[in-house]
């Protein structure tokens, strides 16, 4: 109530990146963490077993944080207090980089969406590694290509970041699907992607789960290639999906969209396509390979849709911006209601229970 009707209207008057930096300040302060725990009073357990796992890593529940919110690993402890079962930092690159020129983050309230062209702004792998690990938190390392590194040298660039973060995270996500680094999506093609993943697997000692984050804009034949690569390279999971470059069907004025320009669209407009991709992947991949759902999750019903499509874990970002600090707790309450309504006593019973589109 406080966020929805008082704080959010005020914050949405300010520049989105300025608000993000303000949130980052408070979430990184130890003295502020006890206040964050106050969201837990809204939790209303209904006796449903919400435990799940991510590539063999036990999780208390399926609601985790997508990469992009905490690029520098400054906010991990604060975000953990808000209830996330896992936190994915990054995207982290080997070299520090400022990202694209501002403004580079835009709200589309009519569509419950964001457009961003941040450009992997982060302090570099070694600076991020110095802030890790964080005790008691399941951490994922989302890694991408440094902008100044040519595609021909991407393999070595990813390996450097992988090596720096390996001692400190529980799993890795290979990001080749952001639209905001020039030519990055070319690495989703079968041959370069296979080469990249095999290069990471060759230094993955001791072995930690590696997942691939893919774009929602891939065609079905391209998704077939992804399935082949994932199995051939012994990957542990796929995250479906990243942001989209598609702009059709938006409620926001077309002139406003044109003025914003390039960037990845996230939020409610991506929900349906990301769920379709989850269903396609779950139908083709063996159960030993996990599917993580992300894209347009605002409510427990949204999360439930992706779980029933085949995701055993889901990630949120844009929904967190729009619903505020208690988002995880609210989604968990709503998710339990969905599970109970359909006669499930555990989350695991619902995973993949609706692999055919309704």
Residue pairs with C-beta under 8 A, 6 or more apart in sequence:
3 323
3 324
3 325
3 326
4 323
4 324
7 324
8 322
8 324
11 19
12 19
12 107
12 109
15 103
15 105
16 105
16 106
16 107
16 114
17 102
17 103
17 104
17 105
20 69
20 105
23 75
24 70
24 74
24 75
26 32
26 78
27 36
27 74
27 75
27 78
27 79
28 74
28 75
28 77
28 78
29 78
30 77
32 78
33 77
33 78
33 81
36 78
36 81
36 82
36 325
37 81
39 82
39 83
39 325
39 326
39 328
39 329
40 83
40 329
42 326
42 329
42 330
42 333
43 83
43 329
43 332
43 333
44 333
44 336
45 336
46 333
46 336
46 337
46 340
47 345
48 336
48 339
48 340
48 344
48 345
48 346
48 347
49 345
49 346
49 347
49 348
50 60
50 61
50 62
50 332
50 335
50 336
50 346
50 347
51 58
51 59
51 60
51 61
51 346
51 347
51 348
52 59
52 61
52 62
52 312
52 313
52 347
52 348
52 351
53 59
53 290
53 312
53 313
54 64
54 86
54 138
54 171
54 209
54 237
54 290
54 292
54 312
54 313
55 171
55 209
55 211
55 236
55 237
55 290
56 209
56 236
57 86
57 138
57 170
57 171
57 209
59 85
59 86
59 138
59 313
60 85
61 85
61 332
61 347
62 85
62 303
62 307
62 311
62 312
62 313
62 314
62 335
62 347
63 83
63 84
63 85
63 303
63 314
63 316
63 328
63 331
63 332
63 335
64 84
64 85
64 86
64 87
64 88
64 138
64 140
64 292
64 313
64 314
64 315
64 316
65 79
65 84
65 86
65 87
65 88
65 315
65 316
65 317
65 320
66 88
66 294
66 315
66 316
66 317
67 88
67 89
67 90
67 91
67 140
67 142
67 173
67 175
67 213
68 90
68 91
68 116
68 118
68 142
68 317
69 75
69 79
69 317
69 320
70 76
70 79
70 87
70 89
71 89
71 90
71 91
71 92
71 118
71 120
71 121
71 122
72 89
72 122
72 123
72 127
72 128
72 131
73 89
73 128
73 131
73 132
73 134
74 131
76 87
76 89
76 131
76 134
76 137
76 139
77 134
77 137
79 87
80 87
80 134
80 136
80 137
82 325
82 326
82 327
82 328
82 329
83 328
83 329
83 332
84 328
85 138
85 313
86 137
86 138
86 139
86 140
86 170
86 313
87 137
87 138
87 139
87 140
88 139
88 140
88 141
88 142
88 173
88 315
89 128
89 139
89 140
89 141
89 142
89 169
90 122
90 128
90 141
90 142
90 143
90 144
90 173
90 175
91 120
91 122
91 142
91 143
91 144
91 175
91 178
92 122
92 124
92 125
92 128
92 141
92 142
92 143
92 144
92 161
92 165
93 120
93 122
93 124
93 125
93 143
93 144
93 145
93 146
93 147
93 157
93 161
94 124
94 125
94 146
94 149
94 157
94 158
94 160
94 161
94 164
95 124
95 146
95 148
95 149
95 157
96 122
96 123
96 124
96 127
97 119
97 120
97 121
97 122
97 124
97 146
97 147
97 148
98 121
99 118
99 119
99 120
99 121
99 122
100 117
100 118
100 119
100 121
100 180
104 116
104 117
104 118
104 119
104 263
105 114
105 115
105 116
105 118
106 114
106 115
106 116
106 260
106 263
107 113
107 114
107 321
108 114
108 115
108 250
108 252
108 256
108 257
108 265
108 267
110 250
110 251
110 252
111 250
111 251
111 252
111 267
111 268
111 269
112 267
112 268
112 298
112 318
112 322
113 250
113 252
113 265
113 266
113 267
113 268
113 269
113 270
113 318
114 265
114 266
114 267
114 318
114 321
115 260
115 263
115 264
115 265
115 266
116 180
116 243
116 263
116 264
116 266
117 179
117 180
117 261
117 262
117 263
117 264
118 180
119 147
119 180
119 181
120 144
120 145
120 146
120 147
120 178
120 180
120 181
122 128
125 143
125 160
125 161
125 164
125 165
126 164
128 164
128 165
129 164
129 165
129 167
129 168
132 139
132 165
132 168
132 169
133 139
133 167
133 168
133 169
138 170
139 168
139 169
139 170
140 169
140 170
140 171
140 172
140 173
140 211
141 161
141 162
141 165
141 168
141 169
141 171
141 172
141 173
142 172
142 173
142 175
142 213
143 158
143 161
143 162
143 165
143 172
143 173
143 174
143 175
144 158
144 161
144 175
144 176
144 178
144 181
144 184
145 151
145 154
145 157
145 158
145 176
145 181
145 184
145 187
146 157
147 181
147 182
149 157
151 183
151 186
151 187
151 192
154 187
154 192
154 196
155 195
155 196
155 199
158 174
158 196
158 199
158 200
159 199
159 200
159 203
162 172
162 200
162 203
162 204
163 203
165 172
166 172
166 203
166 204
166 208
169 208
170 208
170 209
171 208
171 209
171 210
171 211
171 236
172 200
172 208
172 209
172 210
172 211
173 210
173 211
173 212
173 213
173 239
174 196
174 197
174 200
174 210
174 211
174 212
174 213
175 184
175 213
175 242
176 184
176 185
176 187
176 188
176 193
176 196
176 212
176 213
176 214
177 184
177 185
177 188
177 213
177 214
177 215
177 241
177 242
178 184
178 185
178 242
178 243
178 264
179 185
179 215
179 242
179 243
179 244
179 245
179 262
179 263
179 264
180 262
180 263
180 264
185 215
186 192
187 193
187 196
188 214
188 215
188 218
188 222
188 226
189 225
190 225
190 228
190 229
193 212
193 226
193 229
194 229
194 232
194 233
197 210
197 212
197 229
197 233
197 235
198 233
200 210
201 210
201 233
201 234
204 210
209 236
209 237
210 235
210 236
211 235
211 236
211 237
211 238
211 239
211 290
211 292
212 226
212 229
212 230
212 235
212 237
212 238
212 239
213 238
213 239
213 241
213 242
214 223
214 226
214 238
214 239
214 240
214 241
214 242
214 277
215 241
215 242
215 243
215 244
216 240
216 241
216 242
216 243
216 244
216 246
216 270
216 273
216 274
216 277
216 295
217 244
217 245
217 246
218 226
218 277
220 280
223 277
223 280
223 281
224 284
226 238
226 281
227 281
227 284
227 285
229 235
230 238
230 285
230 289
231 285
231 286
231 289
235 289
236 289
236 290
237 289
237 290
237 291
237 292
238 281
238 285
238 289
238 290
238 291
238 292
239 292
239 294
239 315
240 274
240 277
240 278
240 281
240 291
240 292
240 293
240 294
240 295
240 311
241 270
241 273
241 274
241 277
241 294
241 295
242 264
242 294
243 263
243 264
243 265
243 266
243 270
244 264
244 265
244 266
244 269
244 270
244 273
245 262
245 264
245 265
246 265
246 269
246 273
247 257
247 265
249 269
250 257
250 269
266 295
266 296
266 317
266 318
267 296
267 318
267 319
267 322
268 296
268 298
268 318
269 296
270 295
270 296
271 295
271 296
271 297
271 302
271 305
272 296
273 295
274 293
274 294
274 295
274 296
274 306
275 293
275 295
275 305
275 306
275 309
276 357
278 291
278 293
278 306
278 309
278 310
278 311
279 309
279 310
279 355
279 356
279 357
281 291
281 310
282 291
282 309
282 310
282 311
282 352
282 355
283 310
283 355
285 291
290 312
290 313
291 310
291 311
291 312
292 311
292 312
292 313
292 314
292 315
293 303
293 306
293 307
293 309
293 310
293 311
293 313
293 314
293 315
294 314
294 315
294 316
294 317
296 302
296 318
296 319
297 303
297 306
297 314
297 315
297 316
297 319
297 331
298 316
298 318
298 319
298 322
298 323
299 319
299 330
299 331
299 334
300 330
300 331
300 332
300 333
300 334
300 335
300 336
300 337
300 338
301 334
301 338
302 319
303 314
303 331
303 334
303 335
304 335
304 338
304 339
304 350
306 314
307 314
307 335
307 347
307 350
307 351
308 350
308 351
308 352
308 353
308 354
309 352
309 354
309 355
310 351
310 352
310 355
311 351
312 347
312 348
312 351
316 327
316 328
316 331
319 327
319 331
320 327
320 328
323 330
335 347
339 345
339 346
339 347
339 349
339 350
342 350
344 350
